[in-house]
Amino acid sequence: MTTPVNPASNAVGRPTPVTNATQLQKPSGMPVHKYRGYEAVDIADRTWPDNRITVAPRWLSTDLRDGNQALIDPMSPARKREMFDLLVRMGYKEIEVGFPSSGETDFNFVRSIIEEGAIPEDVTISVLTQAREELIERTVESLVGARRATVHLYNATAPTFRRVVFRGSKEQVKQIAVDGTRLVMEYAEKILGPETVFGYQYSPEIFTDTELDFALEVCEAVCDVWQPEEGREIILNLPATVERSTPSTHADRFEWMSRNLSRREFVCLSVHPHNDRGTAVAAAELAIMAGADRIEGCLFGQGERTGNVDLVTLGMNLFSQGVDPQIDFSQIDEIRRTSEYCNQMEIHPRHPYAGDLVYTAFSGSHQDAIKKGFDAMEKDAAGRGKTVDDIEWAVPYLPIDPKDVGRSYEAVIRVNSQSGKGGIAYVLKNDHKLDLPRRMQIEFSRIIQAKTDAEGGEVTPTQIWSTFQDEYLPNAENAWGRIQLRSGQTTTDTDGTDTLTVEATVDGTDTVLTGSGNGPISAFFEALQATGIDARLLDYTEHTMSEGASAQAASYIECAIDGKVLWGIGIDANTTRASLKAVVSAVNRASR
């Protein structure tokens, strides 16, 4: 007899284990030879991996400069003002408001917010300029009358720019920074009055491509001119103009710079990541761990190419860890809508914290876990004599309470063909205060599943409730089934036997049903025998739907009826009537 050989084996009948996933991969054929990897930083005793962010950094919004210049349709003055006012309301204290020397639009906007008194006393505006004298002069002119203002000067220091763009030496590039700094100081002294608290920021542009020792040399030369000291800080911004390396390497560069700056205590070290590798948020967080003091970015990551770092995500990341971001995100939909209006660009529905779908679960297992999480939170809070808002948030799949950013719970569970009983049960409990027993959840979920399979797409909470009513809750407007219950009365004998008299319409005929048993439900089952209905109780549960004297009760009854196992539900202010209605619901479903 011949033993069959498995083609994917190294011996007869024995499969070959896959020990290395690269065995399954093939060369891409892409021209990888054109690119080189990033350079590691020689910092063997790095300390940042052991640090944690426990307080918010300083924030600077550059939505009105970096974000605006990246728009297909730059903001109109009205949209700029709307964005500025939003940033102020949210609590940003440092806002880069434009590039005044670039044209009249930016210059006039800076003048307008100064002259109209739109800038709160504790907010510092910042303006950007290149290191050319006529541009510096125009930039400083835009700030006349401002209470708190910073001029942000930059020049490119990276090797490719030195070689290709400026065709200059390191010394020439450094001199541009030094001369530019001196000119900013001279024009500020000449043009600005004593009412202006004036600050200075310098950026060695494309810091991520600049040799570390040369970036340090340029920053030190700039500091020699500005002379930072107590009460006279300098902001040194180290921009990842193009994101080049892993966030860990970015952190290494910041720790190296922070260690080696000679006047570090008078320096605000600022991080300005872009998102070319898709890791700007991580790069910013790790840079703060490595010694940076401030983060520059835009709401929702607006900016050139793949965008600046996202200030909303960064702030909400802190919030989710119990750290106050000192920025108000409590109305995140208003923030999103304003940003979309100003930028004329939509926020992705999966955008962290703010997208339409980020607190939404379609998956059945996710929905079940979320529902159980909400139930556990309510139970834990009640057991401790507190409200849910007063205990630690712990709901699976929801890193924060959506309510804390102004979202309702209505969209947390949304039902489609991927959903299960948990999601449907959540909708009914959250919207209609009905806490379905587990087996009833399974039964009704099959009904919804059949609907989604037949019709496709999402089933809205309104459609779920309509389907539930049609299936379980016949009423005067939707009178289906063999029995319509009108009234009932129970008496209890001395031996504890209940006698039930029910007025009902059965098969279109008004009749009176009578039965006895050890309770109203068993008495009702006996009364139904006269109509030819063989019903037996399998399970029963009930709960109140609200507090107070006028509260209604919901009763759920599982019955074996003529060989079928079905659930029924009844809702009434009287618990006995609610249970009788639940029996009628199940009986009517059996004959439907």
LUMTINU-842598 format. One line per field, with one value per residue (C-alpha): x, y, z; residue number from 0; chain; residue in one letter. Coordinates in pm, whole numbers. Layout:
<nodes>
x: [X, ...]
y: [Y, ...]
z: [Z, ...]
seq: [NUM, ...]
mol: [A, ...]
type: [A, ...]
</nodes>
This chain:
<nodes>
x: [0, 133, 106, -14, 238, 126, 285, 343, 545, 903, 817, 550, 225, 399, 327, 612, 589, 609, 875, 936, 664, 914, 904, 560, 663, 812, 1020, 792, 980, 963, 1279, 1385, 1746, 1649, 1591, 1801, 1705, 1707, 2011, 1999, 2098, 2393, 2229, 2276, 2153, 1830, 1577, 1256, 1120, 1069, 885, 511, 309, 129, 59, -45, 226, 198, -2, 28, -236, -107, -443, -446, -97, 32, -319, -453, -168, -236, -598, -715, -930, -758, -987, -1172, -1142, -1476, -1370, -1037, -1216, -1448, -1147, -967, -1272, -1310, -949, -991, -1311, -1138, -864, -556, -324, -73, -207, -5, -232, -60, 232, 179, 456, 307, 30, -240, -488, -276, -148, -498, -628, -361, -442, -815, -797, -565, -768, -1104, -989, -1053, -742, -789, -522, -383, -352, -26, -44, 245, 341, 585, 855, 1151, 1492, 1483, 1492, 1195, 981, 1083, 997, 653, 591, 673, 455, 155, 189, 162, -75, -80, -58, 132, 305, 579, 775, 862, 1163, 1289, 1549, 1632, 1939, 1917, 2197, 1975, 1862, 2216, 2331, 2035, 1832, 2076, 2406, 2566, 2797, 2703, 2854, 2646, 2326, 2402, 2467, 2120, 1968, 2190, 2125, 1754, 1736, 1921, 1686, 1378, 1512, 1599, 1261, 1071, 1264, 1197, 830, 658, 556, 586, 229, 350, 502, 729, 867, 1084, 1078, 1337, 1310, 1600, 1376, 1361, 1525, 1462, 1708, 1963, 2274, 2217, 2545, 2479, 2119, 2259, 2528, 2270, 2035, 2322, 2425, 2067, 2055, 2382, 2201, 1869, 2034, 1762, 1750, 1502, 1185, 1318, 1265, 1338, 1123, 1331, 1104, 1249, 1017, 966, 883, 898, 854, 1159, 1202, 1027, 877, 1142, 1422, 1241, 1235, 1606, 1679, 1479, 1647, 1988, 1903, 1746, 2059, 2304, 2146, 2356, 2071, 1805, 1619, 1538, 1436, 1086, 1160, 878, 784, 623, 559, 413, 250, 432, 489, 152, 308, 298, 86, 325, 625, 479, 398, 741, 910, 727, 850, 1199, 1196, 991, 777, 528, 343, 254, -20, -365, -715, -778, -430, -488, -168, 62, 73, -41, -93, 41, 7, -353, -414, -755, -618, -325, -547, -805, -529, -433, -797, -842, -549, -692, -470, -642, -545, -639, -828, -1207, -1319, -1657, -1850, -1648, -1916, -1925, -1545, -1563, -1840, -1658, -1335, -1511, -1671, -1345, -1129, -1395, -1274, -1464, -1343, -1317, -1594, -1325, -1116, -1014, -1255, -1444, -1553, -1918, -1850, -1575, -1810, -2022, -2022, -2175, -2012, -2231, -1957, -1856, -2217, -2267, -1954, -2056, -2405, -2262, -2016, -2293, -2491, -2187, -2119, -2475, -2455, -2117, -2228, -2547, -2358, -2127, -2404, -2269, -2366, -2200, -2025, -1855, -1678, -1395, -1503, -1478, -1682, -1528, -1440, -1511, -1190, -1388, -1750, -1898, -2112, -1796, -1745, -2110, -2217, -2536, -2551, -2794, -2524, -2309, -2487, -2592, -2734, -2656, -2599, -2286, -2471, -2600, -2836, -2630, -2659, -3030, -3088, -2884, -3099, -3419, -3285, -3126, -3411, -3715, -3608, -3676, -3424, -3488, -3403, -3113, -3319, -3562, -3265, -3164, -3517, -3561, -3210, -3300, -3595, -3374, -3107, -3365, -3457, -3097, -3027, -3331, -3297, -2925, -2772, -2821, -3132, -3198, -3319, -3656, -3682, -3580, -3853, -4112, -4022, -4034, -4378, -4510, -4374, -4460, -4693, -5028, -5243, -5557, -5370, -5198, -5453, -5335, -5364, -5644, -5687, -5736, -5740, -5984, -5995, -5932, -6013, -5853, -5989, -5798, -5964, -5878, -5665, -5453, -5606, -5646, -5952, -5917, -6199, -6090, -6297, -6144, -6212, -6118, -6119, -6338, -6595, -6635, -6611, -6536, -6258, -6231, -5959, -5798, -5442, -5171, -5135, -5283, -5059, -5139, -5506, -5487, -5330, -5624, -5870, -5705, -5771, -6136, -6026, -5824, -5489, -5241, -4989, -4727, -4505, -4130, -3982, -4102, -3930, -4035, -3892, -4009, -3930, -3896, -3929, -4233, -4595, -4685, -4407, -4489, -4377, -4254, -4326, -4155, -4297, -4152, -4420, -4452, -4761, -4890, -4535, -4370, -4145, -4210, -4163, -4423, -4405, -4660, -4629, -4867, -4872, -5024, -4785, -5066, -5209, -4856, -4806, -5143, -5056, -4725, -4912, -5144, -4837, -4686, -5017, -5089, -4740, -4795, -5093, -4953]
y: [0, 348, 624, 948, 1232, 1577, 1821, 2065, 1820, 1717, 1357, 1110, 1226, 1487, 1857, 2104, 2358, 2721, 2866, 3196, 3408, 3545, 3205, 3305, 3653, 3742, 4045, 4337, 4452, 4811, 5027, 5005, 5081, 5450, 5497, 5475, 5402, 5655, 5702, 5587, 5821, 5724, 5758, 5433, 5564, 5713, 5780, 5864, 5504, 5506, 5839, 5896, 6201, 6311, 6676, 6845, 7008, 7360, 7362, 7576, 7557, 7628, 7573, 7931, 7908, 7558, 7415, 7702, 7702, 7333, 7387, 7360, 7664, 7872, 8017, 8339, 8609, 8497, 8133, 8234, 8429, 8136, 7908, 8158, 8200, 7822, 7779, 8049, 7887, 7551, 7703, 7727, 7996, 8000, 8031, 8077, 8309, 8350, 8432, 8811, 8876, 8625, 8861, 9107, 8837, 8709, 9055, 9201, 8908, 8961, 9331, 9261, 9038, 9290, 9599, 9437, 9318, 8952, 8823, 8752, 8895, 8551, 8436, 8476, 8502, 8384, 8481, 8308, 8460, 8362, 8511, 8797, 9157, 9293, 8998, 9033, 9403, 9339, 9057, 9273, 9554, 9320, 9290, 9657, 9691, 9322, 9244, 8916, 8817, 8587, 8607, 8262, 8261, 7959, 7861, 7524, 7355, 7005, 6878, 6842, 7203, 7325, 7142, 7172, 7478, 7728, 7585, 7712, 7585, 7505, 7834, 8029, 7854, 7923, 8287, 8317, 8209, 8443, 8744, 8674, 8659, 8990, 9154, 9032, 9187, 9516, 9557, 9458, 9725, 9980, 9908, 9755, 9956, 9872, 9737, 9427, 9133, 9010, 8659, 8477, 8130, 7973, 7656, 7472, 7358, 6988, 6905, 6537, 6554, 6783, 6642, 6660, 6833, 7096, 7153, 7210, 7444, 7659, 7671, 7771, 8048, 8180, 8170, 8366, 8649, 8632, 8572, 8372, 8413, 8416, 8581, 8584, 8240, 8135, 7879, 7633, 7436, 7115, 7031, 6693, 6881, 6543, 6245, 6027, 5777, 5575, 5767, 5613, 5764, 6097, 6077, 5997, 6313, 6522, 6370, 6434, 6798, 6851, 6716, 6920, 7267, 7493, 7715, 7446, 7596, 7906, 7714, 7601, 7296, 7255, 6951, 6996, 6656, 6593, 6263, 6130, 5789, 5792, 5806, 6178, 6132, 5872, 6087, 6385, 6184, 6024, 6360, 6497, 6195, 6278, 6636, 6850, 7118, 7212, 7053, 7235, 7091, 7129, 7016, 6676, 6673, 6928, 7033, 6975, 6631, 6380, 6661, 6809, 6618, 6595, 6810, 6654, 6301, 6410, 6595, 6318, 6059, 6245, 6267, 5892, 5836, 6060, 6360, 6696, 6819, 7174, 7200, 7162, 6881, 6833, 6936, 6743, 6749, 7129, 7133, 6894, 7085, 7417, 7265, 7115, 7452, 7645, 7394, 7280, 6925, 6641, 6453, 6078, 5876, 5659, 5954, 5894, 6035, 6259, 6046, 5954, 5584, 5576, 5493, 5260, 4881, 4673, 4344, 4118, 4018, 4382, 4482, 4207, 4313, 4681, 4602, 4392, 4670, 4926, 4685, 4620, 4994, 5055, 4766, 4872, 5232, 5134, 4901, 5183, 5439, 5651, 5747, 5598, 5932, 5906, 5573, 5466, 5412, 5046, 4952, 4715, 4869, 5224, 5390, 5692, 5763, 5912, 6137, 6318, 6462, 6547, 6227, 6044, 5668, 5636, 5554, 5332, 5020, 5004, 4691, 4532, 4180, 4149, 4227, 3992, 3975, 4204, 4502, 4463, 4416, 4728, 4938, 4815, 4876, 5212, 5355, 5180, 5053, 4690, 4447, 4132, 3791, 3623, 3359, 3626, 3826, 3525, 3480, 3843, 3870, 3593, 3802, 4106, 3891, 3765, 4128, 4236, 3929, 4001, 4378, 4439, 4747, 4884, 4851, 5173, 5185, 5307, 5005, 4770, 4911, 4895, 4531, 4451, 4608, 4426, 4096, 4115, 4405, 4397, 4698, 4876, 5015, 4683, 4424, 4085, 3736, 3516, 3699, 4064, 4114, 4371, 4327, 4074, 4021, 3788, 3655, 3442, 3165, 3084, 2792, 3027, 2931, 3219, 3238, 3456, 3598, 3757, 3950, 3907, 3877, 3533, 3465, 3773, 3679, 3850, 3599, 3552, 3312, 3164, 2955, 2869, 2805, 2887, 3234, 3457, 3316, 2950, 3044, 3213, 2904, 2695, 2951, 2925, 2550, 2632, 2792, 2488, 2646, 2417, 2650, 2578, 2823, 2778, 3103, 3431, 3757, 4115, 4457, 4813, 5048, 5364, 5496, 5652, 5575, 5583, 5348, 5074, 4714, 4487, 4115, 3851, 3500, 3200, 2946, 2609, 2651, 2368, 2234, 2575, 2759, 3132, 3448, 3712, 4052, 4267, 4627, 4777, 4982, 4676, 4381, 4122, 4279, 4301, 3926, 3843, 4061, 3872, 3540, 3683, 3807, 3457, 3286, 3523, 3473, 3095, 3128, 3400]
z: [0, -89, 171, 9, 19, 119, -129, 160, 364, 428, 501, 409, 571, 787, 712, 696, 977, 868, 1096, 917, 760, 508, 342, 218, 99, -237, -337, -423, -729, -601, -630, -266, -364, -401, -29, 285, 641, 921, 1140, 1499, 1781, 1999, 2339, 2524, 2861, 2728, 3003, 2815, 2794, 3172, 3176, 3176, 3077, 3392, 3309, 2987, 2776, 2642, 2321, 2011, 1741, 1394, 1222, 1094, 947, 878, 845, 636, 385, 317, 210, -149, -78, 195, 459, 394, 663, 805, 826, 979, 1248, 1315, 1361, 1584, 1807, 1833, 1941, 2205, 2337, 2361, 2575, 2351, 2491, 2204, 1849, 1533, 1338, 1004, 778, 753, 500, 255, 143, 240, 347, 635, 728, 742, 947, 1213, 1220, 1249, 1557, 1727, 1641, 1717, 2059, 1973, 2153, 2525, 2753, 2837, 2474, 2282, 1905, 1693, 1337, 1103, 887, 678, 761, 511, 633, 437, 544, 908, 907, 758, 1006, 1309, 1172, 1178, 1558, 1654, 1948, 2040, 2412, 2376, 2053, 1926, 1603, 1471, 1239, 1049, 798, 647, 796, 647, 417, 108, 140, 200, -109, -349, -250, -97, -221, 96, 366, 724, 832, 580, 688, 1054, 973, 817, 1149, 1351, 1127, 1116, 1494, 1526, 1275, 1460, 1780, 1608, 1441, 1756, 1948, 1674, 1592, 1895, 2198, 2567, 2569, 2382, 2569, 2292, 2246, 1996, 1842, 1615, 1404, 1237, 954, 876, 1207, 1134, 840, 1006, 1173, 1549, 1626, 1359, 1477, 1826, 1692, 1510, 1809, 2040, 1800, 1795, 2176, 2189, 2010, 2198, 2536, 2711, 3089, 3375, 3243, 2887, 2739, 2385, 2204, 2006, 1777, 1632, 1342, 1185, 867, 699, 930, 867, 1148, 1412, 1704, 1930, 1722, 1722, 2103, 2109, 1910, 2155, 2459, 2300, 2227, 2570, 2739, 2532, 2516, 2737, 2864, 2884, 3182, 2975, 2663, 2571, 2358, 2108, 1899, 1556, 1395, 1054, 972, 665, 828, 1002, 1350, 1432, 1745, 1885, 1789, 1975, 2288, 2301, 2242, 2549, 2746, 2617, 2742, 2501, 2666, 2396, 2103, 1784, 1569, 1415, 1503, 1346, 1190, 914, 735, 440, 274, 539, 789, 1110, 1432, 1552, 1861, 1925, 1941, 2158, 2401, 2421, 2471, 2787, 2897, 2851, 3090, 3361, 3274, 3224, 2873, 2981, 2652, 2643, 2410, 2579, 2265, 2012, 1742, 1750, 1721, 1427, 1249, 1289, 1163, 862, 783, 817, 629, 382, 443, 609, 914, 851, 1021, 1186, 1307, 1671, 1928, 1682, 1385, 1342, 1397, 1661, 1950, 1738, 1743, 1464, 1564, 1772, 2018, 2066, 2125, 2381, 2571, 2566, 2694, 2976, 3053, 3092, 3309, 3530, 3565, 3684, 3929, 4067, 4109, 4286, 4517, 4618, 4655, 4372, 4020, 3713, 3655, 3996, 3943, 3714, 3353, 3253, 2947, 2690, 2352, 2471, 2595, 2716, 2801, 2480, 2699, 2815, 2465, 2410, 2237, 2326, 2366, 2075, 1820, 2043, 1920, 1555, 1405, 1070, 941, 1159, 1479, 1745, 2036, 2258, 2027, 1974, 2346, 2416, 2183, 2348, 2698, 2626, 2419, 2566, 2912, 2818, 2969, 2766, 2918, 2742, 2558, 2442, 2313, 2105, 1974, 1869, 1724, 1477, 1363, 1308, 1142, 893, 822, 760, 547, 334, 305, 363, 523, 870, 1085, 1274, 1636, 1505, 1277, 1560, 1783, 1506, 1437, 1809, 1849, 1545, 1674, 2044, 2123, 1943, 2023, 1901, 1600, 1534, 1651, 1537, 1686, 1820, 2152, 2242, 2618, 2758, 3136, 3410, 3776, 4029, 4357, 4607, 4807, 5168, 5050, 4833, 4500, 4256, 4036, 3730, 3520, 3192, 2941, 2599, 2228, 2102, 1729, 1681, 1944, 2278, 2560, 2928, 3023, 3371, 3531, 3862, 3973, 4223, 4074, 3805, 3530, 3599, 3628, 3289, 3133, 3263, 3125, 2782, 2776, 2699, 2370, 2269, 2352, 2526, 2695, 2960, 3149, 3104, 3236, 3380, 3469, 3521, 3605, 3647, 3360, 3570, 3923, 4088, 4153, 3785, 3681, 3433, 3459, 3183, 3209, 2996, 2969, 2788, 2697, 2535, 2315, 2096, 2055, 1999, 2246, 2226, 2430, 2499, 2662, 2842, 2957, 3211, 3531, 3703, 3724, 3702, 3386, 3246, 3298, 3137, 2839, 2810, 2790, 2524, 2331, 2325, 2242, 1955, 1815, 1817, 1583, 1362]
seq: [0, 1, 2, 3, 4, 5, 6, 7, 8, 9, 10, 11, 12, 13, 14, 15, 16, 17, 18, 19, 20, 21, 22, 23, 24, 25, 26, 27, 28, 29, 30, 31, 32, 33, 34, 35, 36, 37, 38, 39, 40, 41, 42, 43, 44, 45, 46, 47, 48, 49, 50, 51, 52, 53, 54, 55, 56, 57, 58, 59, 60, 61, 62, 63, 64, 65, 66, 67, 68, 69, 70, 71, 72, 73, 74, 75, 76, 77, 78, 79, 80, 81, 82, 83, 84, 85, 86, 87, 88, 89, 90, 91, 92, 93, 94, 95, 96, 97, 98, 99, 100, 101, 102, 103, 104, 105, 106, 107, 108, 109, 110, 111, 112, 113, 114, 115, 116, 117, 118, 119, 120, 121, 122, 123, 124, 125, 126, 127, 128, 129, 130, 131, 132, 133, 134, 135, 136, 137, 138, 139, 140, 141, 142, 143, 144, 145, 146, 147, 148, 149, 150, 151, 152, 153, 154, 155, 156, 157, 158, 159, 160, 161, 162, 163, 164, 165, 166, 167, 168, 169, 170, 171, 172, 173, 174, 175, 176, 177, 178, 179, 180, 181, 182, 183, 184, 185, 186, 187, 188, 189, 190, 191, 192, 193, 194, 195, 196, 197, 198, 199, 200, 201, 202, 203, 204, 205, 206, 207, 208, 209, 210, 211, 212, 213, 214, 215, 216, 217, 218, 219, 220, 221, 222, 223, 224, 225, 226, 227, 228, 229, 230, 231, 232, 233, 234, 235, 236, 237, 238, 239, 240, 241, 242, 243, 244, 245, 246, 247, 248, 249, 250, 251, 252, 253, 254, 255, 256, 257, 258, 259, 260, 261, 262, 263, 264, 265, 266, 267, 268, 269, 270, 271, 272, 273, 274, 275, 276, 277, 278, 279, 280, 281, 282, 283, 284, 285, 286, 287, 288, 289, 290, 291, 292, 293, 294, 295, 296, 297, 298, 299, 300, 301, 302, 303, 304, 305, 306, 307, 308, 309, 310, 311, 312, 313, 314, 315, 316, 317, 318, 319, 320, 321, 322, 323, 324, 325, 326, 327, 328, 329, 330, 331, 332, 333, 334, 335, 336, 337, 338, 339, 340, 341, 342, 343, 344, 345, 346, 347, 348, 349, 350, 351, 352, 353, 354, 355, 356, 357, 358, 359, 360, 361, 362, 363, 364, 365, 366, 367, 368, 369, 370, 371, 372, 373, 374, 375, 376, 377, 378, 379, 380, 381, 382, 383, 384, 385, 386, 387, 388, 389, 390, 391, 392, 393, 394, 395, 396, 397, 398, 399, 400, 401, 402, 403, 404, 405, 406, 407, 408, 409, 410, 411, 412, 413, 414, 415, 416, 417, 418, 419, 420, 421, 422, 423, 424, 425, 426, 427, 428, 429, 430, 431, 432, 433, 434, 435, 436, 437, 438, 439, 440, 441, 442, 443, 444, 445, 446, 447, 448, 449, 450, 451, 452, 453, 454, 455, 456, 457, 458, 459, 460, 461, 462, 463, 464, 465, 466, 467, 468, 469, 470, 471, 472, 473, 474, 475, 476, 477, 478, 479, 480, 481, 482, 483, 484, 485, 486, 487, 488, 489, 490, 491, 492, 493, 494, 495, 496, 497, 498, 499, 500, 501, 502, 503, 504, 505, 506, 507, 508, 509, 510, 511, 512, 513, 514, 515, 516, 517, 518, 519, 520, 521, 522, 523, 524, 525, 526, 527, 528, 529, 530, 531, 532, 533, 534, 535, 536, 537, 538, 539, 540, 541, 542, 543, 544, 545, 546, 547, 548, 549, 550, 551, 552, 553, 554, 555, 556, 557, 558, 559, 560, 561, 562, 563, 564, 565, 566, 567, 568, 569, 570, 571, 572, 573, 574, 575, 576, 577, 578, 579, 580, 581, 582, 583, 584, 585, 586, 587, 588, 589, 590, 591]
mol: [A, A, A, A, A, A, A, A, A, A, A, A, A, A, A, A, A, A, A, A, A, A, A, A, A, A, A, A, A, A, A, A, A, A, A, A, A, A, A, A, A, A, A, A, A, A, A, A, A, A, A, A, A, A, A, A, A, A, A, A, A, A, A, A, A, A, A, A, A, A, A, A, A, A, A, A, A, A, A, A, A, A, A, A, A, A, A, A, A, A, A, A, A, A, A, A, A, A, A, A, A, A, A, A, A, A, A, A, A, A, A, A, A, A, A, A, A, A, A, A, A, A, A, A, A, A, A, A, A, A, A, A, A, A, A, A, A, A, A, A, A, A, A, A, A, A, A, A, A, A, A, A, A, A, A, A, A, A, A, A, A, A, A, A, A, A, A, A, A, A, A, A, A, A, A, A, A, A, A, A, A, A, A, A, A, A, A, A, A, A, A, A, A, A, A, A, A, A, A, A, A, A, A, A, A, A, A, A, A, A, A, A, A, A, A, A, A, A, A, A, A, A, A, A, A, A, A, A, A, A, A, A, A, A, A, A, A, A, A, A, A, A, A, A, A, A, A, A, A, A, A, A, A, A, A, A, A, A, A, A, A, A, A, A, A, A, A, A, A, A, A, A, A, A, A, A, A, A, A, A, A, A, A, A, A, A, A, A, A, A, A, A, A, A, A, A, A, A, A, A, A, A, A, A, A, A, A, A, A, A, A, A, A, A, A, A, A, A, A, A, A, A, A, A, A, A, A, A, A, A, A, A, A, A, A, A, A, A, A, A, A, A, A, A, A, A, A, A, A, A, A, A, A, A, A, A, A, A, A, A, A, A, A, A, A, A, A, A, A, A, A, A, A, A, A, A, A, A, A, A, A, A, A, A, A, A, A, A, A, A, A, A, A, A, A, A, A, A, A, A, A, A, A, A, A, A, A, A, A, A, A, A, A, A, A, A, A, A, A, A, A, A, A, A, A, A, A, A, A, A, A, A, A, A, A, A, A, A, A, A, A, A, A, A, A, A, A, A, A, A, A, A, A, A, A, A, A, A, A, A, A, A, A, A, A, A, A, A, A, A, A, A, A, A, A, A, A, A, A, A, A, A, A, A, A, A, A, A, A, A, A, A, A, A, A, A, A, A, A, A, A, A, A, A, A, A, A, A, A, A, A, A, A, A, A, A, A, A, A, A, A, A, A, A, A, A, A, A, A, A, A, A, A, A, A, A, A, A, A, A, A, A, A, A, A, A, A, A, A, A, A, A, A, A, A, A, A, A, A, A, A, A, A, A, A, A, A, A, A, A, A, A, A, A, A, A, A, A, A, A, A, A, A, A, A, A, A, A, A, A, A, A]
type: [M, T, T, P, V, N, P, A, S, N, A, V, G, R, P, T, P, V, T, N, A, T, Q, L, Q, K, P, S, G, M, P, V, H, K, Y, R, G, Y, E, A, V, D, I, A, D, R, T, W, P, D, N, R, I, T, V, A, P, R, W, L, S, T, D, L, R, D, G, N, Q, A, L, I, D, P, M, S, P, A, R, K, R, E, M, F, D, L, L, V, R, M, G, Y, K, E, I, E, V, G, F, P, S, S, G, E, T, D, F, N, F, V, R, S, I, I, E, E, G, A, I, P, E, D, V, T, I, S, V, L, T, Q, A, R, E, E, L, I, E, R, T, V, E, S, L, V, G, A, R, R, A, T, V, H, L, Y, N, A, T, A, P, T, F, R, R, V, V, F, R, G, S, K, E, Q, V, K, Q, I, A, V, D, G, T, R, L, V, M, E, Y, A, E, K, I, L, G, P, E, T, V, F, G, Y, Q, Y, S, P, E, I, F, T, D, T, E, L, D, F, A, L, E, V, C, E, A, V, C, D, V, W, Q, P, E, E, G, R, E, I, I, L, N, L, P, A, T, V, E, R, S, T, P, S, T, H, A, D, R, F, E, W, M, S, R, N, L, S, R, R, E, F, V, C, L, S, V, H, P, H, N, D, R, G, T, A, V, A, A, A, E, L, A, I, M, A, G, A, D, R, I, E, G, C, L, F, G, Q, G, E, R, T, G, N, V, D, L, V, T, L, G, M, N, L, F, S, Q, G, V, D, P, Q, I, D, F, S, Q, I, D, E, I, R, R, T, S, E, Y, C, N, Q, M, E, I, H, P, R, H, P, Y, A, G, D, L, V, Y, T, A, F, S, G, S, H, Q, D, A, I, K, K, G, F, D, A, M, E, K, D, A, A, G, R, G, K, T, V, D, D, I, E, W, A, V, P, Y, L, P, I, D, P, K, D, V, G, R, S, Y, E, A, V, I, R, V, N, S, Q, S, G, K, G, G, I, A, Y, V, L, K, N, D, H, K, L, D, L, P, R, R, M, Q, I, E, F, S, R, I, I, Q, A, K, T, D, A, E, G, G, E, V, T, P, T, Q, I, W, S, T, F, Q, D, E, Y, L, P, N, A, E, N, A, W, G, R, I, Q, L, R, S, G, Q, T, T, T, D, T, D, G, T, D, T, L, T, V, E, A, T, V, D, G, T, D, T, V, L, T, G, S, G, N, G, P, I, S, A, F, F, E, A, L, Q, A, T, G, I, D, A, R, L, L, D, Y, T, E, H, T, M, S, E, G, A, S, A, Q, A, A, S, Y, I, E, C, A, I, D, G, K, V, L, W, G, I, G, I, D, A, N, T, T, R, A, S, L, K, A, V, V, S, A, V, N, R, A, S, R]
</nodes>
